[in-house]
């Protein structure tokens, strides 16, 4: 019986002939159900077989997300961590859905959990734009977003103001970080500017629609009058920074856009282009006041600050500052 067999992430990587990073990516996105035994993640054989059948039918190609739209609140569970419980309040404990792919959000979730037993943070790994839409539809509590607006040169607030025109919201700054090009060490193609992406000898690997990196690229191309059709590889997508970095490291592409740390982890050279602001958005409702106060305390906590500083690529000078609020 296959239901008595389970595999480690290393074994799954060998069976699928992919990297462990790809396996972890599939687990995070909920495409490959997993559970924890001690410090080790396990995947049941029947779940692996179901994933393979879905991949063969075109529903979820290996390493790529099958999620093109944020599901409504009732089905948001499908993009949460595999071991996440129901979104319903249980035993008086309310789940707080934190969306976004920024690594620091995992640390923030732990800092919140340390301060309360009344709320349990749950992570949902969806893009900035899809996260805002999920919140608008009532499917997220704390949204992380880093969306560049080419008209104003500002991050996040132009999008939030347009979408939440009738909703009360609060925007708190999380971190500032560099965004730029990922290239192989030594930058063999001499890529330095956005205009270089239109060169015929350059192969791009792009992020998925709605991600902050994709919006940044689209805005920069638009401002320069460069058609996406002139960029070789524009429609070649990856759903995570690490997946994008892996494609470049393996020689399947020459350049991609993302934040600094994944490039360093993958052994790539990083060319900084812009400082992007990662902000947290939440609805300013009376029933949210208690956990918003806990969130603000967690953001300013020494333990969170020290860990984020140790990672080496964050500017935390504005962390915790309220950037905007509206009564709807």
Beta strands, then each sheet from edge to edge (+ up, - down):
strand 1: 6-8
strand 2: 35-37
strand 3: 40-44
strand 4: 94-99
strand 5: 119-124
strand 6: 142-145
strand 7: 148-149
strand 8: 154-155
strand 9: 169-183
strand 10: 206-207
strand 11: 237-238
strand 12: 256-259
strand 13: 269-283
strand 14: 314-315
strand 15: 322-326
sheet 1: 1+ 3- 2+
sheet 2: 5+ 4+ 6+ 13- 9+ 12-
sheet 3: 5+ 4+ 6+ 13- 9+ 14-
sheet 4: 5+ 4+ 6+ 13- 9+ 15-
sheet 5: 7+ 8-
sheet 6: 10+ 11+
end
